[in-house]
């Protein structure tokens, strides 16, 4: 299992100890593990079609044609690189 190290100043560490104790955790480490597991989701992003992305951005009127063409090429490259 990978290890995540977090360094805290002594003042902050004392706050973490108090919070962990108050919330019923055995140690600050258990509290930190709980927070990381609860707040970090490793779900895959929904797949949105290239044309849908470009057309929705075009509808806003905020982006120039050159930018959108460059973005389209970048997205095509990114999709190929992932595969």
N, C-alpha and C positions, 0 to 999 in steps of 0.2 A: 504494500500500500504506500502511495506517495506521502511525503511529509511536507507540511506547510509550517514554516517558522514565522512567528510574528514577534517583533521586539517592541516592547512598550516602555515608556519612561516609568520610573517608580511610582509617580503620582497617579498615572493612568492605571497602572497595575493594581494599585490599592482599590480604585473604583471598580475595576473588573472583579476583584475578589469579593467585594461587598455585594455587587450585583449578583454574582454567581451564587453566593451563599443565600441571599434573599430569595432567589428564584428556585432554590432547592437542589442545586447541582453540587456534586461532591467536590469539584475543583473548578477553577477557572478554565482549565483545559476542556473539561466536559461541556461547559457552557459555550465556549468558543466553537467546539465541534458541532454542537446543536445549531448554533447560529449559521454556520457555514452550510450545513446540510439543508437547513430550512430555506435559506435565501438564495442558494445557487441552484438553478435548474439547468440541467443539461439536456433539454429537449431540443429536438431538431426544429429548425425554423420551418414554417410552412413554405411550400414550394409555390412561388408566384411566377407565372409565365413572363418571359422577357418582354413580349409585346404589351402585356398588361401594364408592366412597370413603366415602360416608355410612354404609352398612351395616357396613363394617369398623370404623369409628370407634364406631358404636353398640354393637357387640359388646364393646368394651373396657369399657364401663360408666363411663368417665371423663368423658364429655361429657353435658351437659344437653340436653334437647330443643330449648330456645330457641337454644342455640349451634349445634346441628346444622341447624336450619331456616335460621338466618342464613347459615351456611356454604354451604348448598345454594343459596340465592339468590345469594350472591357467586360461586360457581362457575359458575352459569348465566350471570351477567353477564360473567364473565371469558371464558367460551367464546364468547359472542356478540361481545365486543370484539375477540377475536383474528381472527375471520373477516372 
